Amino acid sequence: MSELSKEQQVLVAMRKTLAAVVKDVTPPPGMKHPLSDNTIGDVRACLSLIAAREKELADAEGRGGDRPYYVDQPQSAQVVPIASIRRSEKPSST
């Protein structure tokens, strides 16, 4: 994997920081949230913009499309166990 550009490093740091702030201020169930609805919307908008720019940069580098998937989703690639690979015997030349 190539080294991240300064812009990518900034985006990763911003995304992680915003996510940590959200995690830290999220109250237990049943308690009132300390952030206003406008602030929550602004944080969501920031995270959306960060994710969109990260995707643009990844696509430009040709590393886009790496998305998480569920185990039961069909995959386009098929795993072949190494144990099942055997050398074919060469025909004898007599």
C-alpha positions in Angstrom: 0.0 0.0 0.0 1.3 3.4 -0.9 2.1 6.0 1.8 -0.8 8.4 2.5 -0.6 12.0 1.2 -0.8 14.9 3.7 -4.5 15.4 2.7 -5.3 11.8 3.3 -3.6 12.0 6.7 -5.6 15.1 7.6 -8.8 13.4 6.6 -8.1 10.2 8.6 -7.2 12.3 11.7 -10.3 14.4 11.4 -12.6 11.4 10.9 -11.0 9.6 13.9 -11.2 12.7 16.1 -14.9 13.4 15.2 -15.8 9.8 15.8 -14.0 9.8 19.2 -15.8 13.0 20.2 -19.2 11.5 19.3 -18.3 8.4 21.2 -17.2 10.4 24.3 -20.3 12.6 24.4 -22.9 9.9 23.7 -24.9 9.4 26.9 -26.2 6.1 28.2 -29.7 5.1 27.0 -32.5 7.2 28.4 -30.4 10.3 29.1 -30.6 13.5 27.1 -27.9 14.1 24.5 -25.6 17.0 25.3 -25.3 18.2 21.7 -28.0 20.2 19.9 -29.8 18.8 16.9 -27.9 21.4 14.7 -24.5 20.3 16.0 -25.4 16.6 15.5 -26.4 17.5 11.9 -23.1 19.4 11.4 -21.0 16.5 12.6 -22.9 14.1 10.3 -22.3 16.5 7.4 -18.6 16.8 8.2 -18.2 13.0 8.4 -20.1 12.6 5.1 -17.8 15.2 3.4 -14.7 13.5 4.8 -15.9 10.0 3.6 -16.7 11.4 0.2 -13.3 13.0 -0.2 -11.5 9.9 1.0 -13.5 7.9 -1.6 -12.5 10.3 -4.4 -8.8 10.1 -3.4 -9.0 6.3 -3.2 -10.7 6.1 -6.6 -8.1 8.4 -8.1 -5.3 6.1 -6.9 -7.1 3.0 -8.1 -7.7 1.5 -4.7 -11.4 2.3 -4.5 -14.1 -0.4 -4.1 -12.7 -1.9 -0.9 -15.9 -2.2 1.0 -16.8 -4.4 3.9 -19.1 -7.3 3.2 -21.1 -9.9 5.1 -19.9 -13.4 5.3 -23.0 -14.8 3.6 -22.7 -12.5 0.6 -21.5 -14.2 -2.6 -18.0 -13.1 -3.6 -16.7 -12.6 -7.1 -13.4 -14.3 -6.1 -13.2 -17.9 -5.2 -10.7 -19.2 -2.6 -8.7 -22.3 -3.5 -7.1 -24.1 -0.6 -3.4 -24.7 -1.2 -3.8 -28.3 -0.1 -6.0 -29.0 -3.2 -3.3 -27.8 -5.6 -1.1 -30.6 -6.8 1.4 -30.9 -9.5 0.3 -32.7 -12.6 2.6 -35.5 -13.6 4.5 -35.0 -16.7 3.9 -37.5 -19.5 6.8 -39.9 -19.9 8.7 -39.4 -23.1 9.9 -42.8 -24.2 
